[in-house]
Amino acid sequence: MIALPVLFVLGFVPKTFTVSTGAGVSQPSWHGQSSFRSIQFEVAGRSRLFQTADVGAALTYSAIRQPRSWFGHRYGDPDDRVRAESMYLFVRKMGGRAFFDAGTGPMWSNRRVPAATSRFNFDTKLGFGLTFAERVRIGYRFSHISNAGVAHRNPGWNVHSVFAGFSVPLRSPGR
């Protein structure tokens, strides 16, 4: 994961490791509608650059079900099952039990997402949620998946997801 060396250059000190799972759907468009099931692994902590917020890196594996055709379900084409991996850097602001985070990074899939566009995309996320018992997190996340114009077609998906996860504190070196 290339993001971790970038974080360490910024004076990153890891605090937590979190595993979360989520499910979501894209907004319907003339390209159809997609559904996502994901598992995410993240490392978050402090950085000299962000004194009042946590920063981190996340690796997400997603199972996507989307229309196989550029024209959605208009001509009766079946759905396509796609596997995708994304990695993104994020900033998270905590406020008591509540949190807000934002991040972006590259995404690679075994088939084009959406259909007839690109296997390489960028995944930009905004989320918020609550932490319970200092380790359990639940929340909502909005994702925009788009190839940023690197392919001829660039419609993208806007995905609304819910997630739940469990955090484990990490020990600092020397403790």
N, C-alpha and C positions, 0 to 999 in steps of 0.2 A: 504494500500500500504506500504509494508515493506521498500521500498527504502527511503521514507521521513525521518524515524528515522535515517537511516544511514547518510543521507545528513546533518541533524541537528547536529549529532555528529561531523561532519567535519566543523562545523561553518557555515552552509548554511544560507544565508539570501535571501529569495525569492524576485525576481524583477518582473517577468512576468508570466502570465498564458496564454497559447496559445491553441487554438483549431484549428486543421487542418484536411483536408481530402485529400485522395490521391488514386491513381489507378496505378496498375503496372502489369507486366507479368514476368514470370520466363523465363530463357533461356531454349529453347527446349532441351530435352535429350531423351534417350530411354524410360524414365518414362513418357514422354509426356511434356505438358506445362501447367502451372497453371496461373490463373489471380487472382488479389487481389484488393479489394476495402476496404479502411480503414478510420477510424476516430481516431484521436489521441488527447489526453489531456495531456498537459505537464506543469510543473512548473519549471522555470529556475531562476537562481540567482548567487550570488557570494559565494565563500567559502574561508576560510583561506588557504586551501590547494592549490587552483588554483587562484593565484593573477591576472593573465592576461587573464583568460577565464571564461566563465560562466559554471556552472554545473547544472544538473537537473535530473528529473525523468519524464518518459512518460509512459502513459498507452494507449495501442492501441487495438482497436477492429477491427477485419478483417473478411470480407466475402471472402472465398477462393473458387474458382472453379478449380478443378483438376481432372485428370483421376482417375477413381475409382480403376483401376487395377495397380498392380506393373509393368505391361507391357505396360503402357500408353494406346494408342488407337489402338494398334496392332491387337487386337482381337475384336474390335468393342464395347468394354465396354463403357457405358455412363459415363458422367462426374459426379462427386460427389460435393456436396455443403457442405462446412465445415465452422464452426465458430471458431475463435481463438481469444485469448486475450494474449497480451504480455506486459511485463513491462521491461523497461530498463533504466539504468543510462547512462548519456551522458556528454560529455564535448563539449562546443561550443566556437569557436574562432570567434570573430567579427572583421571585417576590413572595416570600413566605412559602406556601405550598404550591403556588402557581408558577408557571414558567412560560416563556415565549421564546421560540428559536427561529432562525432563518439561515439558509445555506444553499449552496449550489455546487455542482460538479458534473463530471461526465457520466454517461450511461451507455452501455453496450448491450445489444440484444442479438439473439440467434436469427431473428427475422426482422423485417422492417417495421418500425413503430412510429406512427400509424402505418398501415399497409401502403405500399408504393412510395415510401418516403426515404428513410435512412435507418441503418442499423446502429449508427452512432448518433446520440442525442445528448442534450444537457438536461439535467433534472434540478429544477430550482424549487425549494420548499420553504413554506412558512407554516409554523405550527404553534399550538398552545395546549396546555393541559394542567393537570394537578399531580402532585406527588403525595402518596399516602405511606405512612409508616417509614418514611425516609428512603424507601427502596422501590415501591411500586408506583409506576407512572401510567396514567391514561391520558388520552388527548385526541385532538383533531389535527390533521395536517392537510394543507393545500399544496399540490405539486403541479408545476407546469413543465411538461416534457416536450421539448422541441429541439430540432437540429440546428437552430440559430442561423439558418440559411446556408449551411454547408452542402446541402443537397438541393436539387432542382425544386422539389416540393417541400413546404415547411408549414403544415397546418397545426401540428402539435396536439397534445391532450391536456386538458385541465382536469386534474383528479382530486376528488374529495375522499379522504380516508380517516378512519378511526384506528387507534393503536393502543396497545397495552404492553408494558414491559417491566422488567425487573433489573435493578441496579445493584452492583456489588462495589463497595469502596475498594480502592487500590491503595496499597501502602507506598509511601514515598521512600526513595532510597535512603538508607541510613537510619530507618526507624525500626 
